[in-house]
């Protein structure tokens, strides 16, 4: 078993345990034992419990960043990448929802995941061709974090098989962000056109606080 297979196996074991017993009762040791994995390797690959969630984020990012050679606007590329991230979350749905329930009572974990989410969204923005340099770029990046957070809340409540409600919410959130920060409506923006639409407060209706219980 190579490292990627080991990580994926332990991640699935941990999130299955979370779905049954709650995230607070998950440990790396228990997840490794449930999956029949080496504790020595688990200690090396997952030195702390947070590493489980960082691995989930990395796998979601890797899926999102797969080059599909499709043409489209910045907004369209962001939509596709964020939905691919959610497709990975959907594979572990019950476990991820358990994590979301635990975040409001674990501020250190919330801060850690907030930082990881910011870096993930930076990767999404850069891959889509969205300029995140300077003050304007920083505002756009924070708006994209808000888009992800708002969409994740909807996904948490969306029990449909095709995630249709989630897709609609993401579409609306991207439209809202495009109006306020110039993320790039499909009809006006390509990778180079990033400087319009900065007259309004960019953070209106883009909540960034942890998900409520």
Secondary structure as UniProt FT lines:
FT   HELIX           3..21
FT   HELIX           23..25
FT   HELIX           28..34
FT   TURN            35..36
FT   HELIX           39..45
FT   HELIX           50..64
FT   HELIX           74..91
FT   HELIX           93..103
FT   TURN            104..105
FT   HELIX           107..128
FT   HELIX           134..157
FT   HELIX           164..181
FT   TURN            186..188
FT   TURN            191..192
FT   TURN            202..205
//
